[in-house]
Amino acid sequence: MSDLDWNLIRSFLAVAEAGSLSGAARRLSASQPTLGRHIAELERALGATLFRRGRGGYALTDQGAVLLERARQVGGHADAFVRLAQGAAANVAGTVRITASEVVAAHVLPDMLARFAEMEPEIEFEIVASNQVDNLLRRDADIAIRMTEPTQLDLVVRKIADLPLTACAATAYLDRRGRPSAPEDLLDHDLIGFDRGTEIIDEFARLGVVIDRHAFRFRTDNQIVVWQAIKAGNGIGFAQSSLVARTPQVEVVLPGLPLPRLPVWLAMHRDLRTSPRVRLVRDFLFDELKRYSAG
């Protein structure tokens, strides 16, 4: 009796409250024969008849009715045990490794993760500044923030937003060289662009302006260097609107300039869906990056 299986009590409670094996089976997602065996085994163990079986279902005997309230108390304790276990699991700790583009890793994540640390001080972070999606497939990172949609089958992907881009320059540079009033005026300015990448050249072509890489007086394919060059007053470049908005010494140039938006995606490996720690960080980053993208 001291080793009585909780599942027998659980089945007894379900049958008593449902009044039938079929109702209890639906409630517990179990089979009727399994519940019937549980009731029979419990009655043998207790040496008592708990139910009167009939066409109308299972009706409690006097002995069964006496035990029903105690079974409910046992069930309440079991539920409390589960809630306590779930609460303990919520106090997550450990390391989460995040990979993001260079600009996001250097200029966006640190502020966000500082706020997160105030809520969950037991979680540690490792940041990988990289644009390679296969970081997740090799399990070199737990979460990836990407500007192109990851398409690998083993990843769980959520789109966050479309991040607006803008032409911008340091106020000191614009005070010195003047502010352009039309897209073609950009060619009279020092421009900051990519060394090998053709994205900016392609956008100029879309606007009807033909240039080559020599139109950029300052060239680099490193996004962090591009942003630092803009802030330092090397000329006019292109950056995330939200980043410009929170940088006092940099201002928007040609605010009506039609530029493409940068899609932002959040991805994690499918195997990590059950990790409370990784899910907690993922959900936090999704909300924070959505606010950041809105400016």
MARMI-568260 format. One line per 4 residues: number of its first residue (from 1); their letters; for each residue x, y, z of N, C-alpha, C. Coordinates in Angstrom, 3 decimals, padded with zeros to 6 digits. Layout:
<rs>
NUM	A	X,Y,Z,X,Y,Z,X,Y,Z  ...
</rs>
This chain:
<rs>
1	MSDL	000.816,-001.208,000.000,000.000,000.000,000.000,000.846,001.252,000.000  002.016,001.205,000.663,002.864,002.400,000.698,003.444,002.708,-000.673  003.429,001.710,-001.597,003.968,001.910,-002.941,002.851,002.089,-003.969  001.671,002.528,-003.535,000.530,002.678,-004.436,000.868,003.663,-005.548
5	DWNL	000.620,003.232,-006.779,000.947,004.030,-007.962,-000.002,005.227,-008.055  000.577,006.430,-008.211,-000.239,007.634,-008.345,-001.165,007.542,-009.548  -000.765,006.866,-010.589,-001.602,006.753,-011.779,-002.928,006.065,-011.477  -002.941,005.155,-010.499,-004.194,004.500,-010.132,-005.147,005.500,-009.491
9	IRSF	-004.615,006.345,-008.626,-005.443,007.368,-007.982,-005.928,008.373,-009.021  -005.053,008.740,-009.925,-005.399,009.683,-010.987,-006.541,009.136,-011.840  -006.461,007.856,-012.170,-007.519,007.232,-012.967,-008.818,007.164,-012.172  -008.729,006.819,-010.888,-009.916,006.785,-010.034,-010.603,008.152,-009.999
13	LAVA	-009.825,009.221,-009.825,-010.379,010.567,-009.750,-011.070,010.941,-011.058  -010.423,010.612,-012.184,-010.994,010.959,-013.487,-012.299,010.212,-013.737  -012.353,008.913,-013.400,-013.566,008.124,-013.621,-014.678,008.605,-012.689  -014.327,008.919,-011.440,-015.329,009.383,-010.473,-015.942,010.706,-010.925
17	EAGS	-015.148,011.606,-011.445,-015.656,012.912,-011.851,-016.362,012.862,-013.201  -015.909,011.965,-014.080,-016.531,011.862,-015.400,-017.759,010.953,-015.376  -017.787,009.973,-014.451,-018.916,009.049,-014.351,-018.865,007.920,-015.347  -017.793,007.838,-016.130,-017.684,006.760,-017.114,-016.234,006.584,-017.517
21	LSGA	-015.923,005.405,-018.064,-014.574,005.168,-018.573,-014.314,006.006,-019.811  -015.330,006.158,-020.659,-015.121,006.915,-021.904,-014.825,008.383,-021.609  -015.571,008.982,-020.684,-015.325,010.382,-020.327,-013.964,010.574,-019.702  -013.568,009.642,-018.825,-012.254,009.732,-018.193,-011.145,009.534,-019.218
25	ARRL	-011.385,008.637,-020.194,-010.379,008.394,-021.225,-010.119,009.650,-022.039  -011.193,010.386,-022.387,-011.012,011.638,-023.133,-010.259,012.667,-022.287  -010.570,012.718,-021.027,-009.931,013.696,-020.137,-008.440,013.438,-019.975  -008.075,012.158,-019.875,-006.674,011.809,-019.621,-005.912,011.423,-020.877
29	SASQ	-006.597,011.407,-022.042,-005.986,010.934,-023.293,-005.432,009.528,-023.110  -006.239,008.688,-022.481,-005.858,007.299,-022.234,-006.926,006.396,-022.844  -006.656,005.093,-022.859,-007.633,004.140,-023.400,-008.565,003.660,-022.293  -009.779,003.280,-022.678,-010.745,002.774,-021.700,-010.262,001.477,-021.037
33	PTLG	-009.675,000.534,-021.794,-009.181,-000.686,-021.124,-008.116,-000.386,-020.074  -007.237,000.601,-020.368,-006.207,000.949,-019.374,-006.849,001.471,-018.100  -007.842,002.334,-018.227,-008.512,002.878,-017.048,-009.265,001.786,-016.298  -009.892,000.880,-017.041,-010.585,-000.232,-016.384,-009.628,-001.078,-015.566
37	RHIA	-008.439,-001.344,-016.110,-007.435,-002.118,-015.359,-006.979,-001.358,-014.128  -006.802,-000.029,-014.267,-006.367,000.769,-013.117,-007.384,000.709,-011.985  -008.670,000.822,-012.325,-009.711,000.785,-011.296,-009.726,-000.580,-010.607  -009.617,-001.634,-011.403,-009.618,-002.984,-010.828,-008.397,-003.195,-009.940
41	ELER	-007.246,-002.724,-010.372,-006.033,-002.886,-009.575,-006.125,-002.100,-008.277  -006.687,-000.880,-008.339,-006.823,-000.072,-007.126,-007.785,-000.739,-006.139  -008.888,-001.290,-006.642,-009.835,-001.963,-005.759,-009.203,-003.185,-005.108  -008.395,-003.931,-005.846,-007.709,-005.087,-005.255,-006.741,-004.640,-004.181
45	ALGA	-005.979,-003.557,-004.467,-004.998,-003.087,-003.499,-005.660,-002.591,-002.225  -006.828,-001.953,-002.370,-007.517,-001.402,-001.196,-008.437,-002.415,-000.524  -008.753,-003.475,-001.245,-009.704,-004.444,-000.705,-011.082,-003.845,-000.575  -011.457,-002.992,-001.536,-012.748,-002.301,-001.462,-013.329,-002.147,-002.858
49	TLFR	-014.662,-002.107,-002.922,-015.336,-001.828,-004.188,-015.608,-000.331,-004.259  -015.072,000.336,-005.260,-015.163,001.788,-005.352,-016.289,002.252,-006.260  -016.685,001.402,-007.224,-017.710,001.804,-008.184,-018.754,000.692,-008.344  -019.988,001.121,-008.636,-021.023,000.219,-009.120,-021.084,000.385,-010.629
53	RGRG	-020.817,-000.699,-011.341,-020.813,-000.659,-012.802,-022.218,-000.902,-013.319  -022.611,-000.129,-014.299,-023.926,-000.330,-014.878,-024.017,000.317,-016.250  -025.196,000.232,-016.869,-025.377,000.819,-018.185,-025.156,002.321,-018.161  -025.459,002.940,-017.056,-025.300,004.395,-016.958,-023.873,004.835,-016.716
57	GYAL	-022.955,003.877,-016.545,-021.564,004.235,-016.322,-021.064,003.727,-014.989  -020.183,004.487,-014.385,-019.550,004.119,-013.123,-020.067,005.065,-012.038  -020.753,004.491,-011.027,-021.259,005.288,-009.906,-020.477,004.918,-008.645  -020.101,005.917,-007.872,-019.310,005.671,-006.670,-020.123,004.911,-005.610
61	TDQG	-019.473,003.961,-004.964,-020.041,003.348,-003.772,-019.801,004.283,-002.599  -020.337,003.899,-001.430,-020.114,004.736,-000.247,-018.620,004.831,000.057  -017.907,003.707,-000.071,-016.461,003.728,000.180,-015.741,004.603,-000.851  -016.190,004.495,-002.098,-015.581,005.319,-003.145,-015.811,006.795,-002.902
65	AVLL	-017.028,007.149,-002.428,-017.332,008.557,-002.170,-016.458,009.114,-001.046  -016.188,008.272,-000.043,-015.319,008.709,001.059,-013.911,009.010,000.553  -013.435,008.186,-000.374,-012.068,008.346,-000.889,-011.950,009.451,-001.942  -013.060,009.872,-002.515,-013.005,010.864,-003.593,-012.375,012.167,-003.134
69	ERAR	-012.813,012.688,-001.981,-012.261,013.965,-001.518,-010.770,013.848,-001.243  -010.351,012.725,-000.676,-008.912,012.546,-000.426,-008.142,012.443,-001.744  -008.752,011.810,-002.745,-008.099,011.725,-004.051,-007.946,013.116,-004.659  -008.958,013.968,-004.463,-008.845,015.332,-004.966,-007.724,016.086,-004.269
73	QVGG	-007.551,015.853,-002.974,-006.453,016.496,-002.247,-005.102,016.025,-002.777  -004.999,014.723,-003.034,-003.757,014.184,-003.604,-003.510,014.798,-004.979  -004.572,014.928,-005.794,-004.431,015.535,-007.110,-003.986,016.984,-007.017  -004.532,017.714,-006.034,-004.126,019.106,-005.835,-002.655,019.214,-005.482
77	HADA	-002.189,018.295,-004.634,-000.760,018.295,-004.287,000.099,017.984,-005.514  -000.381,017.066,-006.359,000.373,016.734,-007.574,000.449,017.936,-008.504  -000.672,018.674,-008.658,-000.668,019.869,-009.501,000.288,020.921,-008.951  000.285,021.072,-007.615,001.189,022.036,-006.991,002.643,021.651,-007.241
81	FVRL	002.914,020.333,-007.231,004.269,019.850,-007.499,004.708,020.246,-008.909  003.788,020.073,-009.883,004.115,020.426,-011.269,004.355,021.925,-011.400  003.489,022.728,-010.762,003.668,024.182,-010.847,004.991,024.608,-010.231  005.364,023.970,-009.116,006.644,024.295,-008.476,007.805,023.940,-009.387
85	AQGA	007.695,022.774,-010.047,008.761,022.362,-010.973,008.863,023.323,-012.142  007.710,023.764,-012.665,007.724,024.700,-013.777,008.298,026.049,-013.362  007.978,026.465,-012.145,008.528,027.728,-011.642,010.026,027.661,-011.489  010.519,026.515,-011.023,011.969,026.356,-010.887,012.651,026.379,-012.240
89	AANV	011.978,025.785,-013.250,012.565,025.775,-014.593,012.631,027.168,-015.180  011.724,028.057,-014.697,011.716,029.419,-015.232,012.929,030.218,-014.786  013.537,029.792,-013.666,014.738,030.474,-013.200,015.940,029.925,-013.969  016.020,030.300,-015.243,017.016,029.723,-016.125,018.387,030.332,-015.881
93	AGTV	019.404,029.550,-016.184,020.782,030.017,-016.051,021.613,029.330,-017.120  022.764,029.933,-017.438,023.654,029.349,-018.421,024.021,030.339,-019.511  024.567,029.814,-020.608,025.100,030.642,-021.691,024.236,030.530,-022.941  024.011,031.672,-023.585,023.340,031.711,-024.886,024.282,032.401,-025.864
97	RITA	024.546,031.752,-026.975,025.466,032.269,-027.989,024.666,032.846,-029.155  024.894,034.127,-029.449,024.118,034.838,-030.462,025.037,035.284,-031.584  024.631,035.041,-032.817,025.366,035.562,-033.960,024.504,036.603,-034.659  025.122,037.708,-035.030,024.407,038.813,-035.663,025.359,039.533,-036.604
101	SEVV	024.780,040.369,-037.476,025.613,041.165,-038.374,026.524,042.073,-037.556  027.557,042.582,-038.193,028.558,043.358,-037.458,027.956,044.586,-036.779  027.111,045.327,-037.508,026.520,046.541,-036.932,025.597,046.193,-035.778  024.743,045.199,-035.952,023.818,044.809,-034.886,024.597,044.294,-033.683
105	AAHV	025.610,043.481,-033.922,026.399,042.929,-032.824,027.123,044.009,-032.037  027.622,045.022,-032.724,028.439,046.040,-032.060,027.628,047.201,-031.507  026.550,047.589,-032.209,025.876,048.836,-031.862,024.437,048.683,-031.398  023.867,047.484,-031.517,022.467,047.304,-031.139,022.316,046.335,-029.969
109	LPDM	022.937,045.169,-030.065,022.764,044.154,-029.031,023.271,044.557,-027.648  024.426,045.233,-027.514,024.914,045.511,-026.168,023.904,046.237,-025.274  023.214,047.239,-025.786,022.208,047.941,-024.982,021.052,047.017,-024.610  020.600,046.228,-025.575,019.481,045.316,-025.306,019.845,044.285,-024.244
113	LARF	021.019,043.697,-024.360,021.408,042.639,-023.445,021.726,043.178,-022.058  022.099,044.450,-021.969,022.279,045.062,-020.652,020.947,045.139,-019.922  019.873,045.470,-020.656,018.543,045.499,-020.045,018.094,044.096,-019.663  018.405,043.119,-020.517,018.019,041.742,-020.218,018.722,041.245,-018.955
117	AEME	019.983,041.629,-018.783,020.755,041.168,-017.628,020.150,041.624,-016.312  019.444,042.743,-016.326,018.787,043.205,-015.107,017.647,042.279,-014.708  017.026,041.629,-015.703,015.912,040.720,-015.426,016.386,039.293,-015.163  017.412,038.858,-015.893,017.896,037.477,-015.790,019.411,037.481,-015.614
121	PEIE	019.887,037.787,-014.416,021.335,037.920,-014.203,022.115,036.614,-014.297  021.415,035.468,-014.328,022.111,034.183,-014.373,022.424,033.723,-015.788  021.982,034.480,-016.790,022.254,034.094,-018.175,023.466,034.858,-018.692  024.396,034.145,-019.294,025.596,034.738,-019.876,025.465,034.740,-021.398
125	FEIV	026.166,035.677,-022.052,026.063,035.809,-023.495,027.427,035.718,-024.165  027.426,035.073,-025.325,028.575,035.089,-026.236,028.081,035.625,-027.571  028.749,036.638,-028.109,028.302,037.301,-029.331,029.290,037.019,-030.458  028.755,036.570,-031.591,029.561,036.309,-032.780,029.130,037.294,-033.860
129	ASNQ	030.014,038.209,-034.253,029.712,039.173,-035.315,030.005,038.507,-036.658  028.938,038.022,-037.302,029.115,037.260,-038.537,027.821,037.286,-039.327  027.928,037.173,-040.648,026.758,037.102,-041.509,026.523,035.693,-042.042  027.233,034.706,-041.524,027.148,033.352,-042.039,026.019,032.573,-041.364
133	VDNL	025.024,032.117,-042.144,023.891,031.389,-041.586,024.300,030.022,-041.062  025.340,029.424,-041.639,025.699,028.074,-041.217,026.251,028.018,-039.807  026.396,029.161,-039.134,026.745,029.131,-037.716,025.758,028.263,-036.938  024.486,028.371,-037.280,023.462,027.615,-036.562,023.520,026.141,-036.905
137	LRRD	023.756,025.825,-038.168,023.792,024.425,-038.576,024.974,023.699,-037.960  026.084,024.394,-037.781,027.247,023.790,-037.133,027.130,023.831,-035.623  026.033,024.453,-035.135,025.776,024.626,-033.713,026.832,025.499,-033.058  027.423,026.435,-033.848,028.355,027.414,-033.292,027.619,028.555,-032.613
141	ADIA	026.299,028.616,-032.782,025.496,029.653,-032.145,024.111,029.078,-031.859  023.438,029.661,-030.866,022.091,029.227,-030.512,021.031,030.031,-031.266  021.283,031.334,-031.436,020.328,032.243,-032.063,021.059,033.066,-033.116  020.410,033.303,-034.245,020.998,034.132,-035.293,020.045,035.273,-035.643
145	IRMT	020.605,036.460,-035.792,019.871,037.617,-036.293,020.438,037.898,-037.676  019.586,037.805,-038.703,020.079,037.867,-040.071,019.279,038.871,-040.899  019.926,039.422,-041.928,019.287,040.373,-042.828,018.855,039.705,-044.143  019.025,038.409,-044.244,018.465,037.604,-045.339,017.775,036.409,-044.705
149	EPTQ	016.744,035.907,-045.353,015.962,034.825,-044.751,016.742,033.515,-044.765  016.991,032.924,-043.595,017.606,031.597,-043.566,016.613,030.565,-044.093  017.075,029.670,-044.945,016.168,028.716,-045.591,016.476,027.262,-045.235  017.455,027.027,-044.387,017.797,025.647,-044.046,016.650,024.979,-043.294
153	LDLV	016.411,023.708,-043.582,015.268,022.993,-043.031,015.367,022.796,-041.526  016.547,022.756,-040.972,016.711,022.474,-039.546,016.555,023.711,-038.670  016.170,024.856,-039.258,016.060,026.092,-038.496,014.598,026.491,-038.300  014.329,027.106,-037.157,013.037,027.730,-036.884,013.235,029.231,-037.073
157	VRKI	012.493,029.830,-038.006,012.757,031.206,-038.442,011.518,032.081,-038.212  011.742,033.288,-037.701,010.665,034.278,-037.553,011.149,035.601,-038.150  010.306,036.208,-038.981,010.646,037.531,-039.483,010.261,038.572,-038.437  011.170,039.507,-038.165,010.916,040.536,-037.160,010.283,041.766,-037.789
161	ADLP	010.932,042.320,-038.810,010.445,043.563,-039.424,011.283,043.856,-040.658  010.918,044.918,-041.355,011.733,045.459,-042.440,012.358,046.749,-041.935  013.667,046.760,-041.819,014.398,047.863,-041.206,014.667,048.954,-042.243  014.193,050.186,-042.018,014.437,051.253,-042.999,015.900,051.701,-043.000
165	LTAC	016.379,052.046,-044.177,017.724,052.588,-044.354,017.625,054.055,-044.753  018.699,054.789,-044.528,018.689,056.205,-044.873,020.083,056.660,-045.264  020.137,057.704,-046.095,021.412,058.375,-046.349,021.681,059.299,-045.167  022.918,059.392,-044.758,023.225,060.167,-043.560,024.679,060.632,-043.586
169	AATA	024.971,061.575,-042.714,026.336,062.097,-042.597,026.473,062.798,-041.258  027.703,062.991,-040.837,027.961,063.734,-039.604,027.567,065.194,-039.809  026.963,065.767,-038.773,026.578,067.180,-038.843,027.781,068.061,-039.145  028.921,067.728,-038.583,030.133,068.520,-038.815,030.509,068.509,-040.300
173	YLDR	030.385,067.342,-040.939,030.683,067.256,-042.371,029.700,068.118,-043.173  028.404,068.009,-042.875,027.387,068.749,-043.629,027.502,070.253,-043.403  027.889,070.663,-042.199,028.106,072.091,-041.950,029.253,072.616,-042.804  030.205,071.745,-043.046,031.391,072.144,-043.811,031.151,072.106,-045.314
177	RGRP	030.432,071.083,-045.801,030.284,070.865,-047.237,028.905,071.218,-047.784  027.954,071.483,-046.906,026.608,071.779,-047.364,025.738,070.532,-047.410  024.423,070.724,-047.496,023.465,069.618,-047.471,022.857,069.427,-048.857  022.908,068.247,-049.413,022.341,068.020,-050.748,020.821,068.175,-050.726
181	SAPE	020.262,068.683,-051.817,018.816,068.866,-051.903,018.177,067.918,-052.908  018.969,067.198,-053.680,018.458,066.244,-054.665,019.440,065.083,-054.774  018.970,063.896,-055.199,019.864,062.735,-055.285,021.113,062.984,-056.114  020.988,063.743,-057.213,022.179,063.974,-058.047,023.224,064.817,-057.342
185	DLLD	022.826,065.579,-056.304,023.786,066.380,-055.543,024.781,065.510,-054.784  024.417,064.250,-054.574,025.316,063.358,-053.832,026.666,063.216,-054.532  026.648,063.322,-055.859,027.893,063.145,-056.602,028.874,064.294,-056.377  028.401,065.396,-055.821,029.282,066.512,-055.500,029.872,066.381,-054.101
189	HDLI	029.569,065.291,-053.423,030.023,065.082,-052.048,030.995,063.911,-051.960  031.695,063.856,-050.856,032.488,062.674,-050.535,031.515,061.575,-050.113  031.628,060.433,-050.738,030.724,059.329,-050.431,031.481,058.192,-049.751  030.752,057.487,-048.918,031.287,056.310,-048.219,030.538,055.103,-048.750
193	GFDR	031.275,054.100,-049.229,030.613,052.932,-049.805,031.442,051.678,-049.660  030.969,050.629,-050.305,031.635,049.333,-050.195,032.803,049.236,-051.168  033.741,048.402,-050.793,034.918,048.195,-051.624,034.607,047.208,-052.754  034.138,046.039,-052.391,033.819,045.018,-053.396,032.318,044.825,-053.567
197	GTEI	031.550,045.059,-052.547,030.109,044.909,-052.648,029.504,045.930,-053.601  028.489,045.536,-054.346,027.893,046.414,-055.361,026.503,046.917,-054.969  026.077,046.668,-053.720,024.713,047.013,-053.336,024.411,048.502,-053.511  025.318,049.370,-053.086,025.068,050.812,-053.179,025.125,051.274,-054.641
201	IDEF	026.056,050.738,-055.399,026.142,051.060,-056.833,024.845,050.673,-057.530  024.291,049.520,-057.178,023.035,049.057,-057.779,021.883,049.993,-057.423  021.871,050.502,-056.189,020.793,051.409,-055.784,020.893,052.749,-056.522  022.119,053.244,-056.718,022.294,054.466,-057.507,021.760,054.254,-058.927
205	ARLG	022.042,053.080,-059.499,021.557,052.781,-060.853,020.034,052.769,-060.883  019.416,052.251,-059.829,017.959,052.225,-059.759,017.390,053.641,-059.725  018.166,054.574,-059.144,017.738,055.970,-059.091,018.109,056.745,-060.360  018.719,056.027,-061.324,019.086,056.670,-062.582,020.443,057.335,-062.564
209	VVID	021.285,057.020,-061.572,022.620,057.609,-061.455,023.649,056.497,-061.631  024.480,056.611,-062.639,025.477,055.573,-062.919,026.808,055.958,-062.267  027.320,055.084,-061.415,028.614,055.309,-060.752,029.383,053.998,-060.729  030.667,054.094,-060.388,031.444,052.894,-060.108,032.054,053.048,-058.717
213	RHAF	032.886,052.101,-058.306,033.416,052.105,-056.945,034.266,053.334,-056.657  034.798,053.977,-057.694,035.644,055.152,-057.470,034.837,056.387,-057.086  033.498,056.270,-057.133,032.664,057.367,-056.639,032.740,057.460,-055.117  033.191,056.398,-054.479,033.315,056.383,-053.019,034.734,056.778,-052.634
217	RFRT	034.857,057.925,-051.997,036.188,058.330,-051.563,036.683,057.444,-050.428  035.741,056.930,-049.645,036.080,056.033,-048.529,035.381,054.706,-048.792  036.178,053.636,-048.966,035.611,052.334,-049.314,036.003,051.278,-048.284  035.021,050.478,-047.900,035.274,049.344,-047.015,034.080,048.408,-047.079
221	DNQI	034.311,047.122,-046.929,033.219,046.151,-046.881,032.839,045.788,-045.454  033.491,046.420,-044.493,033.177,046.165,-043.087,032.131,047.169,-042.617  030.982,046.678,-042.164,029.883,047.560,-041.790,030.223,048.465,-040.609  030.988,047.955,-039.675,031.359,048.774,-038.514,032.249,049.931,-038.959
225	VVWQ	033.171,049.658,-039.879,034.052,050.714,-040.368,033.246,051.754,-041.139  032.243,051.304,-041.904,031.379,052.251,-042.611,030.712,053.203,-041.617  030.143,052.660,-040.580,029.436,053.486,-039.595,030.395,054.437,-038.879  031.565,053.950,-038.538,032.539,054.808,-037.867,033.013,055.924,-038.798
229	AIKA	033.145,055.599,-040.086,033.559,056.613,-041.061,032.494,057.693,-041.204  031.221,057.298,-041.174,030.135,058.279,-041.239,030.192,059.197,-040.021  030.294,058.614,-038.857,030.313,059.422,-037.623,031.514,060.354,-037.566  032.640,059.919,-038.131,033.864,060.718,-038.072,033.882,061.859,-039.082
233	GNGI	032.881,061.906,-039.996,032.809,063.014,-040.942,033.533,062.785,-042.250  033.674,061.498,-042.637,034.351,061.204,-043.897,033.478,061.436,-045.123  032.189,061.637,-044.919,031.317,061.878,-046.059,029.927,061.353,-045.803  029.160,061.204,-046.891,027.789,060.717,-046.806,027.777,059.216,-047.060
237	GFAQ	027.085,058.506,-046.189,026.971,057.059,-046.339,025.543,056.619,-046.123  025.346,055.328,-045.946,024.015,054.760,-045.795,024.008,053.851,-044.580  022.968,053.996,-043.730,022.930,053.257,-042.476,021.493,053.013,-042.055  021.331,052.209,-041.019,020.009,051.911,-040.473,019.413,053.177,-039.861
241	SSLV	018.175,053.481,-040.210,017.523,054.692,-039.732,017.469,054.751,-038.207  017.209,053.609,-037.566,017.118,053.576,-036.100,018.455,053.907,-035.458  019.543,053.497,-036.101,020.875,053.795,-035.579,021.181,055.282,-035.712  020.779,055.875,-036.833,020.990,057.309,-037.036,020.177,058.107,-036.028
245	ARTP	018.941,057.670,-035.776,018.042,058.412,-034.895,018.576,058.536,-033.478  019.393,057.589,-033.045,019.889,057.659,-031.670,021.360,058.097,-031.602  021.837,058.679,-032.683,023.215,059.173,-032.722,023.180,060.681,-032.974  023.356,061.514,-031.947,023.147,062.964,-032.080,024.023,063.635,-033.126
249	QVEV	025.254,063.161,-033.311,026.168,063.859,-034.216,025.974,063.490,-035.678  024.998,062.604,-035.968,024.724,062.183,-037.348,023.299,062.565,-037.699  023.075,063.079,-038.912,021.732,063.458,-039.331,021.376,062.855,-040.677  020.086,062.762,-040.907,019.573,062.191,-042.153,019.798,063.173,-043.302
253	VLPG	020.171,062.622,-044.451,020.337,063.403,-045.679,019.279,062.946,-046.679  018.625,063.890,-047.340,017.586,063.563,-048.324,016.574,062.573,-047.736  015.785,062.998,-046.738,014.874,062.077,-046.044,013.858,061.401,-046.950  013.542,061.974,-048.087,012.592,061.338,-048.993,013.218,060.383,-049.979
257	LPLP	014.513,060.142,-049.865,015.211,059.281,-050.810,014.659,057.857,-050.719  014.176,057.307,-051.830,013.593,055.951,-051.777,014.678,054.877,-051.702  014.848,054.330,-050.528,015.852,053.281,-050.332,015.163,051.990,-049.924  015.745,050.861,-050.251,015.125,049.584,-049.869,015.167,049.398,-048.357
261	RLPV	014.280,048.573,-047.866,014.293,048.226,-046.448,015.057,046.924,-046.252  015.627,046.799,-045.082,016.464,045.648,-044.766,015.654,044.667,-043.919  015.305,043.500,-044.461,014.526,042.542,-043.656,015.377,041.982,-042.518  014.752,041.809,-041.367,015.450,041.286,-040.194,014.773,039.981,-039.788
265	WLAM	015.572,038.925,-039.670,015.060,037.602,-039.331,015.731,037.090,-038.062  014.968,036.320,-037.298,015.484,035.690,-036.090,015.385,034.181,-036.281  016.477,033.474,-036.077,016.491,032.031,-036.334,017.173,031.292,-035.193  016.726,030.068,-034.993,017.374,029.184,-034.026,017.288,027.764,-034.552
269	HRDL	018.168,026.901,-034.074,018.143,025.510,-034.512,016.910,024.823,-033.934  016.308,023.962,-034.741,015.078,023.277,-034.343,015.246,022.514,-033.027  016.428,021.980,-032.782,016.655,021.179,-031.579,016.567,022.005,-030.295  016.654,023.337,-030.414,016.672,024.189,-029.225,015.290,024.717,-028.853
273	RTSP	014.242,024.265,-029.544,012.896,024.773,-029.255,012.458,024.467,-027.833  012.993,023.404,-027.252,012.575,023.017,-025.910,013.467,023.590,-024.820  014.443,024.405,-025.182,015.333,024.997,-024.186,014.697,026.268,-023.622  014.281,026.277,-022.344,013.672,027.491,-021.771,014.605,028.693,-021.846
277	RVRL	015.888,028.466,-021.655,016.860,029.564,-021.656,016.934,030.228,-023.030  017.048,029.423,-024.071,017.169,029.971,-025.418,015.861,030.607,-025.860  014.734,029.971,-025.536,013.443,030.552,-025.906,013.220,031.901,-025.224  013.622,032.010,-023.974,013.448,033.261,-023.246,014.230,034.386,-023.922
281	VRDF	015.473,034.109,-024.295,016.294,035.115,-024.965,015.739,035.429,-026.345  015.329,034.397,-027.075,014.785,034.613,-028.417,013.565,035.532,-028.382  012.640,035.273,-027.462,011.422,036.091,-027.381,011.740,037.527,-026.978  012.703,037.685,-026.081,013.117,039.033,-025.678,013.703,039.791,-026.862
285	LFDE	014.596,039.135,-027.608,015.226,039.791,-028.753,014.198,040.125,-029.829  013.231,039.254,-030.030,012.205,039.537,-031.033,011.482,040.847,-030.704  011.059,040.989,-029.461,010.339,042.217,-029.059,011.230,043.443,-029.133  012.466,043.318,-028.672,013.375,044.452,-028.665,013.740,044.888,-030.087
289	LKRY	014.013,043.929,-030.946,014.398,044.271,-032.327,013.214,044.825,-033.111  012.020,044.404,-032.763,010.831,044.966,-033.418,010.690,046.447,-033.046  010.898,046.762,-031.764,010.857,048.179,-031.353,011.983,048.975,-031.997  013.164,048.371,-032.050,014.301,049.057,-032.675,014.016,049.338,-034.153
293	SAG	013.444,048.378,-034.851,013.167,048.557,-036.269,012.143,049.646,-036.535  011.244,049.855,-035.561,010.226,050.891,-035.716,010.794,052.294,-035.469  012.034,052.351,-035.035,012.690,053.654,-034.811,012.376,054.230,-033.463
</rs>
